[in-house]
Amino acid sequence: MADRSRLADDQLTERLSAVPQWSRDGESIVRTFEAPTFLEGIAFVARVAEIAEARDHHPDIDIRYNRVTLTLSTHDRGGLTALDFDVAEALDAL
Ligand code: H2B
């Protein structure tokens, strides 16, 4: 089970460096994926949903035509935890 404690600044810096396609936005990390078509973007979201369910950790999802923006934060802890970065790494591997 991933650690749901909020990460300290030095840990945040270290984990962010491992997911360079994600950017920090306050207490969240954000990445926009671009699919060839709208329908492929929707299919991608279905795979995101599988990962989210398997880990019981769910990104906010914004779909704009063929662009899918995922935002990760541990809402019930009010900040970023190891779980956010574990899920980001799993999403990067899709
Ligand atoms: N997802 C995210 N992103 N943040 C949470 O705090 C969160 C979640 N909490 N998924 C989970 C579900 C919580 O509601 C359950 C009970 O573990």
Backbone and ligand atoms as CSV (ligand in chain L), in Angstrom:
chain,resi,resn,atom,element,x,y,z
A,1,MET,N,N,0.857,-1.195,0.000
A,1,MET,CA,C,0.000,0.000,0.000
A,1,MET,C,C,0.891,1.242,0.000
A,2,ALA,N,N,0.664,2.126,-0.946
A,2,ALA,CA,C,1.518,3.321,-1.047
A,2,ALA,C,C,1.270,4.254,0.137
A,3,ASP,N,N,2.296,5.020,0.413
A,3,ASP,CA,C,2.236,5.927,1.557
A,3,ASP,C,C,1.341,7.124,1.233
A,4,ARG,N,N,0.368,7.345,2.118
A,4,ARG,CA,C,-0.554,8.475,1.928
A,4,ARG,C,C,-0.184,9.646,2.825
A,5,SER,N,N,1.084,9.712,3.267
A,5,SER,CA,C,1.528,10.909,4.011
A,5,SER,C,C,1.973,11.952,3.006
A,6,ARG,N,N,1.735,13.202,3.342
A,6,ARG,CA,C,2.186,14.266,2.444
A,6,ARG,C,C,3.709,14.272,2.359
A,7,LEU,N,N,4.185,14.519,1.139
A,7,LEU,CA,C,5.632,14.522,0.921
A,7,LEU,C,C,6.229,15.863,1.332
A,8,ALA,N,N,7.425,15.799,1.900
A,8,ALA,CA,C,8.184,17.020,2.222
A,8,ALA,C,C,8.784,17.579,0.929
A,9,ASP,N,N,9.189,18.839,0.967
A,9,ASP,CA,C,9.674,19.525,-0.238
A,9,ASP,C,C,10.820,18.796,-0.933
A,10,ASP,N,N,11.761,18.266,-0.159
A,10,ASP,CA,C,12.903,17.593,-0.810
A,10,ASP,C,C,12.450,16.299,-1.494
A,11,GLN,N,N,11.477,15.619,-0.886
A,11,GLN,CA,C,10.942,14.397,-1.505
A,11,GLN,C,C,10.155,14.751,-2.765
A,12,LEU,N,N,9.423,15.869,-2.704
A,12,LEU,CA,C,8.658,16.327,-3.870
A,12,LEU,C,C,9.585,16.604,-5.046
A,13,THR,N,N,10.678,17.289,-4.777
A,13,THR,CA,C,11.636,17.618,-5.829
A,13,THR,C,C,12.179,16.343,-6.468
A,14,GLU,N,N,12.495,15.370,-5.606
A,14,GLU,CA,C,13.057,14.120,-6.107
A,14,GLU,C,C,12.039,13.360,-6.959
A,15,ARG,N,N,10.806,13.273,-6.476
A,15,ARG,CA,C,9.809,12.492,-7.230
A,15,ARG,C,C,9.389,13.213,-8.503
A,16,LEU,N,N,9.352,14.541,-8.467
A,16,LEU,CA,C,9.019,15.309,-9.683
A,16,LEU,C,C,10.058,15.079,-10.769
A,17,SER,N,N,11.319,14.947,-10.372
A,17,SER,CA,C,12.379,14.785,-11.374
A,17,SER,C,C,12.239,13.456,-12.116
A,18,ALA,N,N,11.530,12.493,-11.515
A,18,ALA,CA,C,11.334,11.186,-12.154
A,18,ALA,C,C,10.146,11.180,-13.118
A,19,VAL,N,N,9.330,12.224,-13.076
A,19,VAL,CA,C,8.159,12.318,-13.978
A,19,VAL,C,C,8.186,13.678,-14.681
A,20,PRO,N,N,9.188,13.879,-15.571
A,20,PRO,CA,C,9.414,15.207,-16.141
A,20,PRO,C,C,8.260,15.732,-17.001
A,21,GLN,N,N,7.368,14.848,-17.431
A,21,GLN,CA,C,6.249,15.337,-18.242
A,21,GLN,C,C,5.099,15.880,-17.383
A,22,TRP,N,N,5.232,15.737,-16.080
A,22,TRP,CA,C,4.225,16.279,-15.173
A,22,TRP,C,C,4.743,17.594,-14.603
A,23,SER,N,N,3.831,18.553,-14.426
A,23,SER,CA,C,4.259,19.788,-13.777
A,23,SER,C,C,3.467,19.996,-12.502
A,24,ARG,N,N,4.120,20.640,-11.579
A,24,ARG,CA,C,3.464,20.888,-10.303
A,24,ARG,C,C,2.576,22.121,-10.424
A,25,ASP,N,N,1.380,22.004,-9.882
A,25,ASP,CA,C,0.457,23.138,-9.839
A,25,ASP,C,C,-0.080,23.173,-8.403
A,26,GLY,N,N,0.623,23.893,-7.553
A,26,GLY,CA,C,0.226,23.957,-6.148
A,26,GLY,C,C,0.339,22.590,-5.503
A,27,GLU,N,N,-0.780,22.081,-5.002
A,27,GLU,CA,C,-0.786,20.783,-4.322
A,27,GLU,C,C,-1.195,19.650,-5.259
A,28,SER,N,N,-0.966,19.862,-6.566
A,28,SER,CA,C,-1.299,18.842,-7.569
A,28,SER,C,C,-0.156,18.710,-8.555
A,29,ILE,N,N,-0.168,17.605,-9.306
A,29,ILE,CA,C,0.674,17.485,-10.492
A,29,ILE,C,C,-0.245,17.243,-11.692
A,30,VAL,N,N,0.173,17.768,-12.841
A,30,VAL,CA,C,-0.692,17.816,-14.027
A,30,VAL,C,C,0.088,17.384,-15.261
A,31,ARG,N,N,-0.557,16.577,-16.099
A,31,ARG,CA,C,0.014,16.268,-17.413
A,31,ARG,C,C,-1.104,16.223,-18.446
A,32,THR,N,N,-0.837,16.791,-19.627
A,32,THR,CA,C,-1.775,16.709,-20.749
A,32,THR,C,C,-1.259,15.701,-21.764
A,33,PHE,N,N,-2.115,14.746,-22.106
A,33,PHE,CA,C,-1.818,13.740,-23.136
A,33,PHE,C,C,-2.588,14.120,-24.396
A,34,GLU,N,N,-1.974,13.893,-25.546
A,34,GLU,CA,C,-2.678,14.168,-26.800
A,34,GLU,C,C,-2.831,12.868,-27.570
A,35,ALA,N,N,-4.061,12.571,-27.959
A,35,ALA,CA,C,-4.360,11.362,-28.727
A,35,ALA,C,C,-4.566,11.755,-30.191
A,36,PRO,N,N,-4.420,10.795,-31.108
A,36,PRO,CA,C,-4.625,11.121,-32.523
A,36,PRO,C,C,-6.056,11.591,-32.813
A,37,THR,N,N,-7.029,11.009,-32.125
A,37,THR,CA,C,-8.429,11.359,-32.379
A,37,THR,C,C,-9.164,11.472,-31.036
A,38,PHE,N,N,-10.347,12.051,-31.087
A,38,PHE,CA,C,-11.202,12.134,-29.892
A,38,PHE,C,C,-11.490,10.738,-29.328
A,39,LEU,N,N,-11.879,9.812,-30.220
A,39,LEU,CA,C,-12.236,8.467,-29.738
A,39,LEU,C,C,-11.050,7.753,-29.109
A,40,GLU,N,N,-9.864,7.959,-29.651
A,40,GLU,CA,C,-8.680,7.342,-29.030
A,40,GLU,C,C,-8.391,7.990,-27.679
A,41,GLY,N,N,-8.689,9.270,-27.561
A,41,GLY,CA,C,-8.558,9.936,-26.263
A,41,GLY,C,C,-9.499,9.321,-25.242
A,42,ILE,N,N,-10.715,9.030,-25.671
A,42,ILE,CA,C,-11.696,8.409,-24.775
A,42,ILE,C,C,-11.247,6.999,-24.387
A,43,ALA,N,N,-10.689,6.258,-25.357
A,43,ALA,CA,C,-10.185,4.910,-25.062
A,43,ALA,C,C,-9.027,4.998,-24.060
A,44,PHE,N,N,-8.207,6.009,-24.217
A,44,PHE,CA,C,-7.104,6.221,-23.267
A,44,PHE,C,C,-7.659,6.460,-21.859
A,45,VAL,N,N,-8.707,7.257,-21.779
A,45,VAL,CA,C,-9.313,7.549,-20.470
A,45,VAL,C,C,-9.826,6.262,-19.814
A,46,ALA,N,N,-10.316,5.342,-20.617
A,46,ALA,CA,C,-10.792,4.063,-20.052
A,46,ALA,C,C,-9.627,3.304,-19.410
A,47,ARG,N,N,-8.447,3.388,-20.005
A,47,ARG,CA,C,-7.271,2.716,-19.428
A,47,ARG,C,C,-6.802,3.449,-18.166
A,48,VAL,N,N,-6.908,4.769,-18.200
A,48,VAL,CA,C,-6.603,5.553,-16.992
A,48,VAL,C,C,-7.525,5.096,-15.852
A,49,ALA,N,N,-8.793,4.906,-16.191
A,49,ALA,CA,C,-9.782,4.522,-15.178
A,49,ALA,C,C,-9.440,3.174,-14.555
A,50,GLU,N,N,-8.932,2.235,-15.363
A,50,GLU,CA,C,-8.536,0.917,-14.832
A,50,GLU,C,C,-7.416,1.063,-13.805
A,51,ILE,N,N,-6.431,1.897,-14.147
A,51,ILE,CA,C,-5.308,2.115,-13.215
A,51,ILE,C,C,-5.816,2.779,-11.941
A,52,ALA,N,N,-6.686,3.767,-12.103
A,52,ALA,CA,C,-7.214,4.504,-10.950
A,52,ALA,C,C,-7.978,3.564,-10.019
A,53,GLU,N,N,-8.799,2.695,-10.597
A,53,GLU,CA,C,-9.578,1.768,-9.776
A,53,GLU,C,C,-8.674,0.763,-9.078
A,54,ALA,N,N,-7.694,0.244,-9.827
A,54,ALA,CA,C,-6.800,-0.772,-9.257
A,54,ALA,C,C,-6.056,-0.216,-8.050
A,55,ARG,N,N,-5.753,1.086,-8.079
A,55,ARG,CA,C,-4.969,1.689,-6.993
A,55,ARG,C,C,-5.833,2.490,-6.024
A,56,ASP,N,N,-7.127,2.537,-6.304
A,56,ASP,CA,C,-8.047,3.349,-5.508
A,56,ASP,C,C,-7.524,4.780,-5.363
A,57,HIS,N,N,-7.094,5.315,-6.506
A,57,HIS,CA,C,-6.585,6.690,-6.510
A,57,HIS,C,C,-6.914,7.281,-7.865
A,58,HIS,N,N,-7.680,8.367,-7.879
A,58,HIS,CA,C,-8.407,8.780,-9.073
A,58,HIS,C,C,-8.020,10.186,-9.500
A,59,PRO,N,N,-7.457,10.319,-10.692
A,59,PRO,CA,C,-7.124,11.666,-11.158
A,59,PRO,C,C,-8.381,12.446,-11.538
A,60,ASP,N,N,-8.287,13.767,-11.458
A,60,ASP,CA,C,-9.291,14.604,-12.102
A,60,ASP,C,C,-8.989,14.537,-13.601
A,61,ILE,N,N,-10.040,14.430,-14.392
A,61,ILE,CA,C,-9.873,14.207,-15.834
A,61,ILE,C,C,-10.609,15.297,-16.606
A,62,ASP,N,N,-9.863,15.976,-17.481
A,62,ASP,CA,C,-10.445,17.025,-18.322
A,62,ASP,C,C,-10.210,16.625,-19.784
A,63,ILE,N,N,-11.294,16.418,-20.504
A,63,ILE,CA,C,-11.200,15.980,-21.901
A,63,ILE,C,C,-11.596,17.153,-22.800
A,64,ARG,N,N,-10.695,17.535,-23.682
A,64,ARG,CA,C,-11.001,18.594,-24.657
A,64,ARG,C,C,-10.601,18.085,-26.022
A,65,TYR,N,N,-11.592,17.641,-26.763
A,65,TYR,CA,C,-11.388,17.014,-28.070
A,65,TYR,C,C,-10.362,15.888,-27.922
A,66,ASN,N,N,-9.156,16.025,-28.486
A,66,ASN,CA,C,-8.198,14.911,-28.426
A,66,ASN,C,C,-7.149,15.105,-27.330
A,67,ARG,N,N,-7.383,16.083,-26.435
A,67,ARG,CA,C,-6.423,16.302,-25.347
A,67,ARG,C,C,-7.049,15.914,-24.015
A,68,VAL,N,N,-6.291,15.145,-23.265
A,68,VAL,CA,C,-6.767,14.662,-21.965
A,68,VAL,C,C,-5.795,15.176,-20.901
A,69,THR,N,N,-6.297,16.010,-20.018
A,69,THR,CA,C,-5.455,16.532,-18.937
A,69,THR,C,C,-5.803,15.811,-17.643
A,70,LEU,N,N,-4.763,15.233,-17.021
A,70,LEU,CA,C,-4.939,14.489,-15.774
A,70,LEU,C,C,-4.292,15.275,-14.641
A,71,THR,N,N,-5.016,15.410,-13.555
A,71,THR,CA,C,-4.520,16.133,-12.380
A,71,THR,C,C,-4.562,15.187,-11.185
A,72,LEU,N,N,-3.416,15.042,-10.541
A,72,LEU,CA,C,-3.320,14.143,-9.382
A,72,LEU,C,C,-3.039,14.918,-8.106
A,73,SER,N,N,-3.794,14.597,-7.075
A,73,SER,CA,C,-3.574,15.138,-5.742
A,73,SER,C,C,-4.248,14.174,-4.772
A,74,THR,N,N,-3.746,14.090,-3.571
A,74,THR,CA,C,-4.418,13.226,-2.596
A,74,THR,C,C,-5.376,14.104,-1.803
A,75,HIS,N,N,-6.619,14.155,-2.299
A,75,HIS,CA,C,-7.593,15.124,-1.772
A,75,HIS,C,C,-7.806,14.941,-0.272
A,76,ASP,N,N,-7.867,13.679,0.149
A,76,ASP,CA,C,-8.188,13.474,1.574
A,76,ASP,C,C,-7.005,13.797,2.491
A,77,ARG,N,N,-5.841,14.106,1.906
A,77,ARG,CA,C,-4.698,14.571,2.702
A,77,ARG,C,C,-4.356,16.031,2.388
A,78,GLY,N,N,-5.049,16.584,1.431
A,78,GLY,CA,C,-4.836,18.002,1.110
A,78,GLY,C,C,-3.486,18.294,0.488
A,79,GLY,N,N,-2.918,17.320,-0.227
A,79,GLY,CA,C,-1.619,17.595,-0.851
A,79,GLY,C,C,-1.093,16.407,-1.614
A,80,LEU,N,N,0.183,16.474,-1.963
A,80,LEU,CA,C,0.822,15.432,-2.774
A,80,LEU,C,C,1.454,14.367,-1.892
A,81,THR,N,N,1.218,13.113,-2.282
A,81,THR,CA,C,1.765,11.966,-1.550
A,81,THR,C,C,2.482,11.045,-2.534
A,82,ALA,N,N,3.136,10.027,-2.001
A,82,ALA,CA,C,3.809,9.037,-2.847
A,82,ALA,C,C,2.829,8.396,-3.824
A,83,LEU,N,N,1.587,8.237,-3.387
A,83,LEU,CA,C,0.582,7.604,-4.240
A,83,LEU,C,C,0.361,8.397,-5.523
A,84,ASP,N,N,0.372,9.722,-5.441
A,84,ASP,CA,C,0.205,10.538,-6.650
A,84,ASP,C,C,1.318,10.239,-7.655
A,85,PHE,N,N,2.530,10.120,-7.161
A,85,PHE,CA,C,3.656,9.874,-8.060
A,85,PHE,C,C,3.673,8.436,-8.555
A,86,ASP,N,N,3.256,7.490,-7.725
A,86,ASP,CA,C,3.165,6.100,-8.184
A,86,ASP,C,C,2.155,5.995,-9.324
A,87,VAL,N,N,1.015,6.686,-9.178
A,87,VAL,CA,C,-0.001,6.652,-10.235
A,87,VAL,C,C,0.503,7.399,-11.477
A,88,ALA,N,N,1.185,8.523,-11.294
A,88,ALA,CA,C,1.737,9.262,-12.439
A,88,ALA,C,C,2.690,8.364,-13.234
A,89,GLU,N,N,3.524,7.610,-12.531
A,89,GLU,CA,C,4.468,6.722,-13.220
A,89,GLU,C,C,3.718,5.614,-13.968
A,90,ALA,N,N,2.654,5.099,-13.369
A,90,ALA,CA,C,1.851,4.071,-14.044
A,90,ALA,C,C,1.172,4.648,-15.294
A,91,LEU,N,N,0.718,5.892,-15.203
A,91,LEU,CA,C,0.059,6.530,-16.351
A,91,LEU,C,C,1.069,6.826,-17.454
A,92,ASP,N,N,2.276,7.193,-17.070
A,92,ASP,CA,C,3.333,7.429,-18.065
A,92,ASP,C,C,3.628,6.164,-18.857
A,93,ALA,N,N,3.424,5.020,-18.236
A,93,ALA,CA,C,3.746,3.736,-18.893
A,93,ALA,C,C,2.648,3.269,-19.840
A,94,LEU,N,N,1.516,3.955,-19.875
A,94,LEU,CA,C,0.409,3.539,-20.763
A,94,LEU,C,C,0.799,3.659,-22.236
L,1,H2B,N1,N,-8.247,9.758,-5.238
L,1,H2B,C1,C,-7.572,10.874,-5.066
L,1,H2B,N2,N,-6.968,11.448,-6.112
L,1,H2B,N3,N,-7.458,11.446,-3.862
L,1,H2B,C2,C,-8.017,10.909,-2.779
L,1,H2B,O1,O,-7.880,11.436,-1.688
L,1,H2B,C3,C,-8.739,9.710,-2.942
L,1,H2B,C4,C,-8.839,9.146,-4.242
L,1,H2B,N4,N,-9.293,9.109,-1.915
L,1,H2B,N5,N,-9.531,8.028,-4.441
L,1,H2B,C5,C,-9.728,7.756,-2.011
L,1,H2B,C6,C,-10.282,7.418,-3.368
L,1,H2B,C7,C,-10.657,7.491,-0.864
L,1,H2B,O2,O,-11.888,8.137,-1.057
L,1,H2B,C8,C,-10.857,6.008,-0.641
L,1,H2B,C9,C,-11.758,5.762,0.537
L,1,H2B,O3,O,-9.611,5.416,-0.441
